[in-house]
Each structure stands twice: as C-alpha cells, then as structure tokens.
Amino acid sequence: MIQLEQVSKVYTPRPSVAGWWRGWTGRPEQRVVALADVTFSVAPAETLGIVGGNGSGKSTLLKIVAGLARPTSGRVTVSGRVAALLELGTGFDPDYTGRQNLELAGSLLGLSRAELAAKLPEIIDFSGLGADIDRPVHQYSAGMFMRLAFSLATSVEADVLVVDEVLAVGDTTFRQRCRDRLKEFRRAGGTLVLVSHDLSVLADWCPRVLWLDRGRVRGLAASELVLKEYILHTARASAPQQLAARTSDAGTLLGGRLTDGLGEPRPTFGPDDTLRIELSYQLERALPQLVFGVMISRDDWTCCFGTDTELSQASTGPAGPGRGCATLVLEPLQLLPGRYFVSASMRCGPEVIDFSPALETFGVEGGSGQLGVFAARHRWELTASGLGEVRREGAAETPAELGQDDPQRQGGDERDRVRDGAVHEDGAVRGHQPGHGVQPQ
C-alpha cells in the first residue's frame, strides 16, 4: 500500500556568492516548487498510472515514493519492499562494468552476497547483454543501460515497483519482455506505479491515472476520463495562437460527438468499425459557403488523417443563420490500436470562423497484430514454383461483397472460390481474414 498526504517538495538553491549577493541586495532566492499538497493512495496489487508534461513533478514524486528523496512537508507511507527504475542510469557508476554495477546496486537493494550470486546469471541472461556485461557502462547505449537496470529492478522480490518510462526504451523484443515481466509481477500481487508519455500504455495497464500539472494533482480518476482530459488540455495548449482563438463572430463550433455506424456514442472503436464524427455548429448570419475540416491525430501528435468538405467535393452551398450538423463518416476507420484526438474547423473561404484543436478523443482496440498507425486494406499474391498458382484475385471487404447475402450466389462458382480465398493445386481454398488479406504463416 502507498499513501501520500499533503506532500510537498521545495528545492532551494545551495549557498553561493551569487545567492549572498541577492540576499544583500534584497532580492529573494528563487525557490522551485516541485510538488504541492499531493494526496493520493494506491491499494495493494493496484497499478496506478501517472501522466504529466515535462517539469510537472513526476520524477520527483517517484523518488519520494521509492524513498530516494524526502518531502519538504507531508506524510508518506509505503508498505513492503520497494524496487525502483527511474531515470536512465540512476544508481550506476559509469566507470564500473555492468557486472560490477549489478553487484553494487544489488547490495544497496538489500540482497546478500548469496542471494546476489544466485540471481546474477538470471539477471544477465534476461538483460541479453552477453559479453557486454563486462564492459564499462559508459560505453553502453541507452537501450543497453535500460536493459541492465530493468533486469536488476525486476529481479528483486519487491512488493512495490516504481517504473519511469521503461516501456519506451529498447528494441521491440525487449519492450515485449518488459511487459511480460511486469505482468508476472502484477499477477503475483505486486503494486505498480507507472509513468509513461505513451498514453496507450497507461490506458491498457492502469485502471486509474493521476495527472500532475506543475506539481499539483490536476486529476485522479478512471484512466479513460483522465487521459481524455489530458489529451484535450495538451492539444489546446499546443495549438497555434492564431487558431486557438476564434477569428470571426459569424458562427461557432458547439461541440462534437463520436458514434458508431448505428449512431451510438462510443469511447473506443475497432479498426474495422465505422466512426461517425458529428460536428454541431451555429451560424449568426448567412454565409455564401461553409467548409468543415477534420483532423485525426495520435496522442503523440502524429497527424494520421485530415480532410475537409472542399477537398472531398462535398460543398454545403449557401448557409443561413441557425444550428446545423456536419458529419464525417469513416467506414471502416482503419486505424491501429492507440489513443487519438479529433481537431475540427469551420471556415468560409479563407476566413476561419472557428477552430477546435481538440474536440474529442477516442481509443482504438483490437486489430491483428500489424505495425504502424494505419490498418491498410491489403492482400497477398503468392506464387510457388511447381505447385501451381497460389493467388488472391481480390480483396473481400464485407460479407455482401462475398455474395453471402445473395441467394443466387450461395452455391458460388470457381470465381467465388478464388475471391473468397486462394485456390491451390489440390482444389482447396485457403481462407483469409476479411479486410486484412491473406496472412503469412
């Protein structure tokens, strides 16, 4: 269990000639408030996520929870043994080898010589460093450094594990091994405090998320609610100044709504689902033309898709005063799993009437293990020498396109067999996942 009550951390400059001079001239010393009146608790076996911008106090908070820093005021209670994986290289001597650093850090974590000797082969094996374990760590890359630190921190039989951005360092294989190790820790009843700038990680791992902003708790609730507010806040703060404010009094974007193909509001969608983005607006006077624009971005601000009614040749024509709704339909959505936000604009010719840098957020779940951002419609065309042609002639998008709703084609002919899969020399049809093409084995 972890409990913090009214915890504050204030850094004051060390005594110096410059500080003495400022005091003598009557100018006060600059104090840095890293945390201010932070209160929260984490139950045993719970995973809590922490989110916030640079300088929000996340690292300071983790150090206090891990016992590596003392609060200026407030009360901290942590039950059980704590292992921490904080900033890259914390607790390591750059001139020591990886093995020597493991021995040193292991003793600081309370491992006896016998315990360390027994665990050392397993730690080195998990790190995957091989012969590099006997090189000085100042020669390590960032990924090698993190592999060493993570392998040690998760080898300790701890009750609480504090982790700062570990899932963002290293290659894909090692990141997956990190996830598997953390899952084992949680299954064993461990308490996990996780900081990450990857909001998809927090959404997947953490039932609750704490939002820190300039050292203060801005939000603490279910991850879906906090992450949505955080994305909207940061997107609005990042918007260009000339777009963040309305540039015309001709009308207003009233809000947005995200629904599925049946018009039902949903917080999450699948890559093959229909997404309807409904923009409600109000005009104060008649305009010769309205152009609506939508942009979908990932939570790391990667622009994934953008369009407007002018580009799509969906002109609204003259528009009178009053309320209305413009809806962009994406069917299917075709985005891979992650967290996304929607920006929207309304203009008349070059004049921007209103702009919302972050109108709504949504998540995408599911998919078939593909990489990237975009779930492109695709197929494989394969040929094998001596085995006849193994080929996909077309990409099946929906059951209707396969003729499954047409009684006259229920029996199908040879063309249907080719369309529905790959015809092999033996006459068998090898099926595929609709909309994702034939998957390689």
C-alpha positions as CSV (number, residue, x, y, z in Angstrom):
1,M,0.0,0.0,0.0
2,I,1.1,3.5,-0.8
3,Q,-0.3,6.6,0.8
4,L,0.7,10.3,0.5
5,E,-0.9,13.0,2.5
6,Q,-0.4,16.7,1.7
7,V,3.1,16.0,0.3
8,S,5.2,19.0,-0.9
9,K,8.7,19.2,-2.2
10,V,10.5,22.5,-2.5
11,Y,14.1,22.9,-3.8
12,T,16.1,25.9,-2.6
13,P,19.5,26.9,-4.2
14,R,22.7,26.0,-2.4
15,P,24.5,28.8,-0.6
16,S,26.7,30.7,-3.1
17,V,28.3,34.1,-3.7
18,A,25.5,34.9,-6.1
19,G,22.9,33.9,-3.5
20,W,24.7,36.0,-0.9
21,W,24.7,39.0,-3.2
22,R,20.9,38.6,-4.0
23,G,20.2,38.5,-0.3
24,W,22.4,41.5,0.4
25,T,20.6,43.5,-2.3
26,G,17.2,42.4,-1.1
27,R,16.3,40.2,-4.0
28,P,14.8,36.9,-2.8
29,E,16.2,33.5,-3.6
30,Q,14.4,31.6,-6.3
31,R,12.7,28.5,-4.9
32,V,11.4,25.7,-7.1
33,V,8.2,24.0,-6.0
34,A,8.3,20.5,-7.5
35,L,5.3,19.2,-5.6
36,A,2.5,21.0,-3.8
37,D,0.0,19.3,-1.5
38,V,-0.1,16.0,-3.3
39,T,-2.5,13.5,-1.8
40,F,-3.4,10.0,-3.1
41,S,-3.3,6.3,-2.2
42,V,-2.6,3.1,-4.1
43,A,-4.1,-0.2,-2.9
44,P,-2.1,-3.4,-2.7
45,A,-2.0,-5.1,-6.1
46,E,-3.2,-2.0,-7.9
47,T,-1.5,-0.4,-10.9
48,L,-1.5,3.4,-10.9
49,G,-0.5,5.5,-13.9
50,I,1.0,8.9,-13.7
51,V,0.9,11.4,-16.5
52,G,2.0,15.0,-17.0
53,G,4.2,17.2,-19.1
54,N,7.9,17.9,-18.6
55,G,8.5,19.6,-15.3
56,S,5.2,18.5,-13.8
57,G,6.9,16.7,-10.9
58,K,6.5,13.1,-12.0
59,S,10.1,12.1,-11.4
60,T,10.2,13.9,-8.0
61,L,7.1,12.1,-6.9
62,L,8.5,8.7,-7.9
63,K,11.7,9.4,-6.0
64,I,9.7,10.2,-2.9
65,V,7.6,7.0,-3.2
66,A,10.8,5.0,-3.7
67,G,12.4,6.5,-0.7
68,L,15.2,8.2,-2.7
69,A,14.1,11.7,-1.7
70,R,12.4,13.2,1.3
71,P,9.4,15.5,1.1
72,T,9.7,19.0,2.4
73,S,6.3,18.5,4.2
74,G,3.6,16.0,4.4
75,R,3.4,12.3,5.2
76,V,4.4,9.3,3.1
77,T,3.5,5.7,3.9
78,V,4.8,2.8,1.8
79,S,4.3,-0.8,2.9
80,G,6.7,-3.5,1.9
81,R,9.8,-3.6,-0.1
82,V,10.2,-1.1,-2.9
83,A,12.2,-1.5,-6.2
84,A,12.5,1.5,-8.5
85,L,13.5,2.0,-12.1
86,L,13.8,5.8,-12.6
87,E,15.9,8.0,-14.9
88,L,18.4,6.3,-17.1
89,G,21.5,5.4,-15.2
90,T,20.3,6.3,-11.7
91,G,22.4,4.5,-9.2
92,F,25.0,3.3,-11.6
93,D,28.7,4.2,-11.7
94,P,29.7,4.9,-15.4
95,D,33.2,3.6,-14.8
96,Y,32.2,0.2,-13.5
97,T,31.3,-2.7,-15.7
98,G,27.8,-3.9,-16.0
99,R,28.6,-6.8,-13.7
100,Q,30.2,-4.6,-11.1
101,N,27.2,-2.3,-11.1
102,L,24.8,-5.2,-10.6
103,E,26.8,-6.3,-7.6
104,L,26.9,-2.7,-6.2
105,A,23.2,-1.9,-6.8
106,G,22.2,-5.4,-5.6
107,S,23.8,-4.8,-2.2
108,L,22.1,-1.3,-2.0
109,L,18.8,-3.1,-2.6
110,G,19.5,-5.3,0.4
111,L,20.5,-8.5,-1.4
112,S,23.0,-10.6,0.4
113,R,26.1,-12.0,-1.3
114,A,24.5,-15.4,-1.6
115,E,21.2,-14.0,-3.0
116,L,23.1,-11.9,-5.5
117,A,25.3,-14.8,-6.6
118,A,22.2,-16.9,-7.2
119,K,20.3,-14.2,-9.1
120,L,23.2,-12.8,-11.2
121,P,23.1,-15.4,-14.0
122,E,19.3,-14.9,-14.4
123,I,19.7,-11.1,-14.4
124,I,22.4,-11.2,-17.0
125,D,20.5,-13.6,-19.2
126,F,17.3,-11.5,-19.1
127,S,19.3,-8.4,-20.0
128,G,20.6,-10.0,-23.2
129,L,23.9,-8.1,-22.8
130,G,26.1,-11.2,-23.2
131,A,29.8,-10.4,-23.2
132,D,28.9,-6.7,-22.9
133,I,28.1,-7.2,-19.2
134,D,31.9,-6.9,-18.5
135,R,32.3,-3.6,-20.4
136,P,32.2,-0.2,-18.6
137,V,28.6,1.1,-18.7
138,H,29.7,4.5,-20.0
139,Q,30.2,2.6,-23.3
140,Y,26.5,1.4,-23.2
141,S,23.8,2.7,-25.4
142,A,20.6,4.0,-23.8
143,G,18.9,0.7,-24.6
144,M,21.7,-1.4,-23.1
145,F,21.6,0.8,-20.0
146,M,17.9,0.3,-19.5
147,R,18.1,-3.4,-20.1
148,L,20.6,-3.7,-17.3
149,A,18.6,-1.5,-14.9
150,F,15.3,-3.2,-15.7
151,S,16.7,-6.7,-15.3
152,L,18.1,-5.8,-11.8
153,A,15.0,-3.9,-10.6
154,T,12.6,-6.7,-11.5
155,S,14.8,-9.5,-10.1
156,V,14.2,-8.2,-6.6
157,E,11.3,-9.8,-4.7
158,A,9.6,-6.4,-4.2
159,D,6.0,-5.5,-3.0
160,V,6.1,-2.2,-4.9
161,L,7.7,-1.4,-8.2
162,V,8.1,2.2,-9.4
163,V,8.8,2.5,-13.1
164,D,9.6,5.6,-15.2
165,E,9.3,5.2,-19.0
166,V,10.8,1.8,-19.1
167,L,8.4,0.6,-21.8
168,A,9.6,3.3,-24.2
169,V,13.3,2.3,-24.3
170,G,15.0,-0.6,-26.1
171,D,14.0,-2.6,-29.2
172,T,10.6,-4.2,-29.8
173,T,11.7,-7.6,-28.5
174,F,13.0,-6.2,-25.2
175,R,9.9,-4.0,-24.7
176,Q,7.7,-7.1,-25.0
177,R,9.9,-8.9,-22.5
178,C,9.5,-5.9,-20.1
179,R,5.7,-6.1,-20.5
180,D,5.7,-9.9,-19.8
181,R,7.9,-9.4,-16.7
182,L,5.6,-6.6,-15.4
183,K,2.5,-8.8,-16.0
184,E,4.1,-11.6,-13.9
185,F,4.8,-9.0,-11.1
186,R,1.1,-7.9,-11.2
187,R,-0.2,-11.5,-11.2
188,A,1.9,-12.2,-8.1
189,G,0.0,-9.3,-6.3
190,G,2.6,-6.6,-6.7
191,T,1.7,-2.9,-6.6
192,L,2.9,-1.0,-9.7
193,V,3.3,2.8,-10.2
194,L,3.9,3.5,-13.8
195,V,4.9,6.8,-15.5
196,S,4.8,7.0,-19.3
197,H,4.3,9.5,-22.1
198,D,2.7,6.7,-24.1
199,L,-0.9,7.2,-23.2
200,S,-1.9,3.9,-24.8
201,V,0.3,2.1,-22.3
202,L,-1.4,3.8,-19.4
203,A,-4.9,3.1,-20.9
204,D,-4.0,-0.6,-21.2
205,W,-2.3,-1.1,-17.9
206,C,-3.8,1.3,-15.4
207,P,-7.4,1.4,-14.1
208,R,-6.7,4.8,-12.5
209,V,-4.4,7.6,-13.7
210,L,-3.0,10.5,-11.7
211,W,-2.5,13.8,-13.7
212,L,0.2,16.1,-12.3
213,D,0.4,19.7,-13.6
214,R,3.1,22.0,-12.2
215,G,3.5,19.9,-9.1
216,R,-0.2,19.7,-8.3
217,V,-2.8,17.0,-8.8
218,R,-4.9,18.1,-11.7
219,G,-6.9,14.8,-11.8
220,L,-7.2,11.4,-10.3
221,A,-9.9,9.1,-11.7
222,A,-10.5,6.2,-14.1
223,S,-7.9,6.2,-16.8
224,E,-10.3,6.8,-19.7
225,L,-11.6,10.1,-18.1
226,V,-8.2,11.5,-17.0
227,L,-6.5,10.6,-20.3
228,K,-9.3,12.2,-22.3
229,E,-9.0,15.5,-20.3
230,Y,-5.2,15.4,-20.5
231,I,-5.2,15.0,-24.3
232,L,-7.7,17.8,-24.8
233,H,-5.7,20.1,-22.5
234,T,-2.3,19.5,-24.1
235,A,-3.7,19.7,-27.6
236,R,-5.4,23.0,-26.9
237,A,-2.2,24.3,-25.3
238,S,-0.2,23.2,-28.3
239,A,-2.5,24.8,-30.9
240,P,-1.1,27.8,-32.8
241,Q,-2.1,31.0,-31.2
242,Q,-3.9,32.3,-34.3
243,L,-6.0,29.2,-34.5
244,A,-6.6,28.7,-30.8
245,A,-8.9,31.7,-30.7
246,R,-12.0,32.3,-32.9
247,T,-11.2,34.7,-35.7
248,S,-14.8,35.5,-36.7
249,D,-18.1,36.2,-34.9
250,A,-20.1,34.6,-37.8
251,G,-20.5,31.3,-36.1
252,T,-19.4,28.8,-33.5
253,L,-18.5,25.1,-33.4
254,L,-20.7,23.9,-30.5
255,G,-19.2,20.5,-30.0
256,G,-18.5,17.1,-31.3
257,R,-19.9,13.6,-30.9
258,L,-18.3,10.3,-31.9
259,T,-20.6,7.4,-32.7
260,D,-20.5,4.1,-34.4
261,G,-22.4,3.1,-37.6
262,L,-25.7,2.8,-35.7
263,G,-25.3,6.3,-34.2
264,E,-24.4,5.0,-30.7
265,P,-21.8,7.1,-28.8
266,R,-18.7,5.0,-28.0
267,P,-15.3,5.7,-26.3
268,T,-13.4,3.0,-28.3
269,F,-13.6,1.5,-31.7
270,G,-12.0,-1.3,-33.7
271,P,-10.0,-0.9,-36.9
272,D,-12.9,-2.3,-38.9
273,D,-15.6,-0.3,-37.2
274,T,-17.4,2.7,-38.6
275,L,-16.6,6.0,-37.0
276,R,-19.0,9.0,-37.4
277,I,-17.6,12.4,-36.3
278,E,-20.6,14.7,-35.8
279,L,-19.8,18.5,-35.7
280,S,-22.6,20.7,-34.2
281,Y,-22.4,24.3,-35.2
282,Q,-24.4,27.6,-35.0
283,L,-24.3,30.5,-37.5
284,E,-25.1,34.0,-36.6
285,R,-25.6,35.2,-40.1
286,A,-25.9,33.9,-43.7
287,L,-22.7,32.8,-45.4
288,P,-22.1,32.1,-49.1
289,Q,-20.3,28.8,-48.3
290,L,-19.2,26.7,-45.3
291,V,-16.2,24.4,-45.3
292,F,-15.8,22.0,-42.4
293,G,-12.4,20.3,-41.7
294,V,-11.4,17.4,-39.5
295,M,-8.0,16.1,-38.5
296,I,-7.3,12.9,-36.5
297,S,-4.1,12.8,-34.6
298,R,-2.5,10.2,-32.3
299,D,-1.7,11.1,-28.7
300,D,2.0,11.7,-29.7
301,W,0.7,14.5,-32.1
302,T,1.3,12.4,-35.2
303,C,-1.2,13.5,-37.8
304,C,-3.0,10.4,-39.1
305,F,-5.6,11.8,-41.4
306,G,-7.1,15.1,-42.4
307,T,-9.7,16.3,-44.8
308,D,-12.4,18.9,-45.4
309,T,-15.6,19.2,-47.3
310,E,-13.9,21.3,-50.0
311,L,-11.3,18.6,-50.7
312,S,-14.0,15.9,-50.6
313,Q,-16.1,18.0,-53.1
314,A,-19.0,18.0,-50.6
315,S,-19.9,21.6,-50.8
316,T,-22.5,22.9,-48.5
317,G,-23.5,25.9,-50.7
318,P,-25.1,29.0,-49.1
319,A,-25.9,28.6,-45.4
320,G,-28.4,30.6,-43.4
321,P,-28.3,31.5,-39.7
322,G,-29.2,28.8,-37.2
323,R,-27.9,25.5,-36.0
324,G,-26.7,22.5,-38.0
325,C,-24.6,19.4,-38.0
326,A,-21.8,18.2,-40.3
327,T,-20.8,14.6,-40.1
328,L,-17.7,12.9,-41.4
329,V,-18.1,9.1,-41.8
330,L,-15.1,6.8,-41.9
331,E,-16.1,3.3,-42.8
332,P,-14.1,1.5,-41.9
333,L,-11.9,3.5,-39.5
334,Q,-8.7,1.6,-40.4
335,L,-6.6,2.9,-37.5
336,L,-4.5,0.6,-35.5
337,P,-4.8,0.4,-31.6
338,G,-3.9,3.6,-29.8
339,R,-5.3,6.9,-28.4
340,Y,-6.4,9.6,-30.8
341,F,-8.0,13.0,-30.7
342,V,-10.1,14.9,-33.2
343,S,-9.5,18.6,-34.3
344,A,-12.1,20.4,-36.2
345,S,-12.5,23.7,-38.1
346,M,-15.2,25.8,-39.8
347,R,-14.4,28.4,-42.4
348,C,-15.9,30.5,-45.2
349,G,-13.4,30.6,-48.0
350,P,-10.0,31.6,-46.4
351,E,-11.7,33.1,-43.3
352,V,-11.5,30.8,-40.3
353,I,-14.8,31.1,-38.4
354,D,-14.0,28.7,-35.5
355,F,-11.3,26.1,-34.7
356,S,-11.2,23.5,-32.0
357,P,-7.7,21.9,-31.6
358,A,-9.1,19.0,-29.5
359,L,-12.8,18.5,-29.9
360,E,-13.0,14.8,-28.8
361,T,-10.8,11.8,-28.0
362,F,-11.3,8.1,-28.7
363,G,-9.4,4.8,-28.4
364,V,-8.8,2.0,-30.9
365,E,-8.6,-1.5,-29.7
366,G,-8.2,-4.9,-31.4
367,G,-6.5,-5.4,-34.7
368,S,-4.5,-8.3,-36.0
369,G,-1.0,-7.5,-34.6
370,Q,0.0,-5.3,-37.5
371,L,2.5,-2.5,-37.1
372,G,2.2,1.3,-37.6
373,V,-0.8,3.6,-37.5
374,F,-2.9,2.7,-40.5
375,A,-4.7,-0.6,-41.0
376,A,-4.4,-0.6,-44.8
377,R,-6.7,-2.8,-46.8
378,H,-4.3,-5.3,-48.4
379,R,-3.9,-8.7,-49.9
380,W,-1.0,-11.1,-50.6
381,E,-0.4,-12.5,-54.0
382,L,1.8,-15.6,-53.8
383,T,3.2,-17.9,-56.4
384,A,5.1,-21.1,-55.8
385,S,7.2,-22.9,-58.4
386,G,6.0,-26.4,-59.2
387,L,2.8,-26.1,-57.0
388,G,0.7,-24.2,-59.5
389,E,-0.6,-20.7,-58.8
390,V,-1.4,-19.7,-55.3
391,R,-3.1,-16.3,-55.7
392,R,-5.6,-13.9,-54.3
393,E,-7.6,-12.2,-57.1
394,G,-9.4,-9.6,-55.0
395,A,-9.8,-8.2,-51.5
396,A,-13.1,-9.1,-49.8
397,E,-14.3,-6.1,-47.8
398,T,-17.7,-7.2,-46.5
399,P,-20.0,-10.2,-46.4
400,A,-22.1,-8.6,-49.1
401,E,-19.2,-8.3,-51.4
402,L,-18.6,-12.1,-51.0
403,G,-22.1,-12.7,-52.1
404,Q,-23.1,-14.2,-48.7
405,D,-26.4,-12.2,-48.7
406,D,-27.3,-13.1,-52.3
407,P,-29.3,-16.4,-52.6
408,Q,-28.4,-16.7,-56.3
409,R,-24.7,-16.9,-55.4
410,Q,-24.9,-19.0,-52.3
411,G,-23.6,-22.0,-54.1
412,G,-20.8,-20.0,-55.7
413,D,-18.7,-20.8,-58.7
414,E,-15.0,-21.0,-59.3
415,R,-14.7,-17.2,-59.3
416,D,-16.3,-17.1,-55.9
417,R,-13.8,-19.7,-54.6
418,V,-10.9,-17.6,-55.9
419,R,-12.4,-14.4,-54.4
420,D,-13.0,-16.0,-51.0
421,G,-9.5,-17.4,-50.7
422,A,-6.5,-18.8,-52.5
423,V,-7.1,-21.8,-54.8
424,H,-4.4,-24.3,-54.5
425,E,-3.5,-27.1,-57.0
426,D,-5.4,-29.6,-54.9
427,G,-8.6,-27.5,-55.3
428,A,-8.7,-26.5,-51.6
429,V,-9.5,-22.9,-50.7
430,R,-7.3,-21.2,-48.1
431,G,-9.4,-18.5,-46.5
432,H,-8.3,-15.2,-45.1
433,Q,-9.4,-12.5,-42.7
434,P,-11.9,-10.2,-44.4
435,G,-10.3,-6.8,-44.9
436,H,-6.8,-7.9,-43.9
437,G,-5.8,-10.1,-46.8
438,V,-4.1,-13.4,-46.6
439,Q,-1.9,-13.5,-43.5
440,P,1.6,-15.0,-43.8
441,Q,2.3,-18.1,-41.8
